[in-house]
Amino acid sequence: MLAMKRTGLGSLRVFLLLVGISALCSVALGTRRGNTALDHRGHRHRHSGHSSLHKHRQRTGKEGQVLHRSKRGWVWNQFFVIEEYTGPDPVLVGRLHSDVDSGVGRIKYILSGEGAGTIFVIDDKTGNIHATKTLDREEQAQYTLTAQAVNRDTNKPLEPPSEFIVKVQDINDNPPEFLHGPYYARVPEMSNVGTSVMQVTATDADDPTYGNSARLVYSILQGQPYFSVEPQTGIIRTALPNMDREARQEYDVLIQAKDMGGHMGGLSGTTEVKITLTDVNDNPPKFPQSVYSMSVSEDKVPGEEVGRLKAKDPDMGDNGMVNYKLIDGDGMNMFEMSTDSETREAVIKLKKPVDFETKRSYTLKVEGSNPHIDPQYVSWGPYKDEATIKISVEDADEPPAFVAPSYTFEVEENAPEGTSVGRVHAKDTDVANNPVRYMIPLYTDIEQFFSINPEDGMITTKRPLDREAQAWHNISASATEIGGHHQDTKVRVNIKVKDVNDNAPEFATNNEVHMCETVAPGKVIETVSAVDKDLMAHRQHFTFRLAPEVAHNHNFSVKDNRDSTASIYVLRKGFSRGTQDVYYLPIEINDNGLPSMRSTNTLTIRVCSCDSRGTILSCNVEPYVLAAGLSTGALIAILACIVILLAIVVLFVALRRQKKEPLIVFEEEDIRENIITYDDEGGGEEDTEAFDIATLQNPDGANGFLPRKDIKPELQFPLRPGGGHTGHSVDVDDFIKTRIAEADSDATAPPYDSIQIYGYEGRGSLAGSLSSLESVTTESDLDYDYLQSWGPRFKKLADLYGTKDCFMDDEDEEDS
């Protein structure tokens, strides 16, 4: 406890009590003669503002006059209270006392402001101020309060109010914290010592301006000797050279921050930092083997895979990428290399077919290199490696091989069966050299023009060939090894059919020649040419002349132009369409080949009507044959035959369209299947006008048989017995049975089934009756005796029901 008293003023005495554990407020009390001043200093904080009430400074005026400042009632600086105090009694913050307080209890001290009455309480008699609660500087660092002395009786102020501050003095009660941990950092492998990785920062909630509570020092607890941390800044740096990612990629570093400058008793906090080494291209590729052995069968085709190899590079991504290429070896022309994009392997493929019998092994040298080289580490190279590949060729059972890749033969057309065309030859290339058998696949020679000797491969014809029908025959010959795996190989055989002059020439066109009636003798009316299906030899041409049978005609002549054409001349004048409008001129054409072929072609010349300028107006069609034509009478006879045939066809069609008569002729009286409909009520047996049962009878059936148009009966039956008594019989059941028996025994009955419909409902049917007259199958309470009184029209109905009743009564009597 420190008591401070102001001297020389006489009116006011101030006692300040400051309680502290770790820090005290230093108070300097000075006395000056004549002029006196009191300063209170605490922790380099000088009170400013309301330091006193009614404060008048003593100053010296002009002429040496001494001025005295008036006395003041309150003089103090700020109070201090330590935080986190946990003692049993309230903490005494300070004591207020006024000179006007005579100690008799007439003065009352009043405290107001932040925390007054709750945190801070004052003894209104003694002026002692206590803190009743534990204070936390991190929640509130200071409190502003107002003190006043009043008369206890009248509550009148004895002094003006004065404001003061209570500061909460900090203690080291908060450890450092890393707010953003844990941390993740990356640094390239092989980095130099001291390379900055990252900076970590911790915070301390204590007062950084008081003591060392918030002065932090960083240290590394885990991660040596690979990394270090700067104590003041928290920057993490590499501490070991040549850290290799391929050896270790991740490091867990533990960083500590400690307050109190790192001294003993300080609080600390830690955080984790996960540091990953990133890859650089610091490793060259390396083949696991210096020599690789592979094999390939001779029956493999180009493009097939032979083998794979891969150079190992521990680097990642582009740094670990390896490119491969062939750099040397006797198999560079036979093999090729590519890179698998997924596995990054070098793939050796066959470029050309290999032959075990020709060469049995090959050697290749392959190089693997990094395409991306880091200039910083280029001196660590070279970033490539080489390996040797030895490839052995394996023997395979190969199919026979033809001596030539294809064959072309020639054979004359019309050559007889068995003519030799040519010979194909194949041999077994294997060491066994097995014999070979030949054949022609049917699908290449569907019409089977050729055959082949299975032993020696000689191809022959099976029938004559026609060049004009097919000039080339493209077939295949197959060779199969005997005794092996029956493998075969095929070769193309092209057979050309050589031309033979076996076709006669003919007119190039078959158009008619139109000639005017007034044509002048010696005029050329047409120039004809010829074609030949055979091939024309060099300097070969056609010759034309009239056929011998018309060589001396007086109408036309032919002149050979010696250029495979001929001109037709008119020899006379006076041609008339009325006399003859068509002339047929046979001309013989010779192709002058070997052997020579000739044919006779007929030129049709039509006489037409022309105008004065020679323009054709019209032509008739009435042919006249020169020596070999038809006469007019023959043409008329042909036309007459055609007319007769047309008449016969028309007559036949007309007869077919006539309506056919029915096979059986029914007379008008035959109404046995007619349906008679009437809509009036019957009057019983006496009603003979309503319906006559005799209409069901066939009036002609009793007298004879039905005439038929399709057959003539050989046997005539006599009249049916009992046929006449059915005229007015009411026993329809007997009538129908009789008619059925007659129809069954009648040979003249229609030869088809007919449906006979009668308006009679019989008895004894297993299906039961649908008639309303017999719908009651059980005994009924109805009495039908009244039907007897309805007259003769209902007599039949009354007899039916009466008979039924009687029949039922008889059955009852028999049962009894």
Summary of the structure (lengths in Angstrom):
residues: 816
radius of gyration: 72.2
end to end distance: 150.3
largest distance: 197.7
contacts: 2157
relative contact order: 0.04
helix: 12%
strand: 31%
